[in-house]
Amino acid sequence: MNANVIEKINSTNQKYLKNLLGKQIPARLEEQLNHMDWSYLDMLDQREVKRGQFAPLGAMELPEIASKKEDFKATGLDAIKNCKVGAILLAGGQGTRLGFDKAKGMYNIGVNKELYIFEQLIRNLQKVTDEAGAYVPLYVMTSDKNDADTRAFFAEHNYFGYNPDFVKFFVQEMVPAVDFDGNVLIEAEDSLAMSPNGNGGWFSSLLKAGLGEDLKAKGVEWLNVFAVDNVLQQIADPVFVGATIQSGCVSGAKVVRKCDPYERVGALCLEDGKPSIIEYYELTPEMAEATNEAGSLLYGFGVILNYLFSVEKLIEIAEKQLPLHIVEKKVPYIDENGVFVKPETPNAYKFETLILDMVYMMDNCLSFEVEREKEFAPVKNATGVDSVESARELLQKNGIEI
């Protein structure tokens, strides 16, 4: 461990590492320590991110969208044909809650045949590329834990019929977890306890991987960001793209009407006059139940993690630091005696950036309503609400053989 790193570790951390490993630090661990962003530790005393004044935002609703659909679609298809639209698949998560120890996108959602989540998402995208007669550049964000598996899985299945020249992979940046005393935790003798830097870190990770040059070379002006765990996700939707472009906004967000005031989804809103997302647990009962004259919930449009961002604006905000959210989590670690500990209660802080802060930094955002049963089938649990079971039912409702 070089002298500069030692200077950056406080005395407690030094003792912690030396007791655990002695004087010889494994090469991988030393590399992590040398490249660690120590500024994260300076923010431990700023655990509460202050929010501003919230107000309802509303949305471009289904009837208006239907009345302008063909015009929006023509604008969107033109952008896609000219390679101005790229797609970002956030696929760093594991299928742990599904009882699956691989990348969630590798999970077989089929019943009578194999149908992987990755496969279904590619099919959704291919509907657009077939109509446009042009491929949409697809950038797949993986994690340290599933990058090799994900790349191999796509290759093994011949990219599910998609042109591999238009698929690029990049690894999400990782940040260390620290215990409640500020000590860097170690999960193996040669590795810190690392975790992804949150869903707001996708663009910085893409740039770090050198893919900013690929965007520039292809002429991509818009990026459609979507999550892996919604199998009905409609990607590079030309109606959504066209509506956002025509609105003059630098971003757009697909939203669905909430099932009830307390549904566990973030609601698109205004915060200090700028577009933002208020989490379900931040809503007071008065806000959650408030309605307009028509009886609709004022905070009634929930986000489904399907956003469209201007690349020019993304590059502009990339020079700024997104707020860091510090959350308490259960983080396995090796103790000073070399024993692997799997805690049953939160024992550490993780540092995350959130996509909601990117929305806030966009200045404006088109809130775009979509039909819930056609575009929102989250796969977060094995059974029950937002589960494999419910997603399969919705796939079948949409005429997809499983």
Order of alpha helices (4+ residues) and beta strands (2+ residues): alpha-alpha-alpha-beta-alpha-alpha-beta-alpha-beta-alpha-beta-beta-beta-beta-beta-beta-alpha-alpha-beta-alpha-beta-beta-beta-alpha-beta-alpha-beta-beta-beta-beta-alpha-beta-alpha-alpha
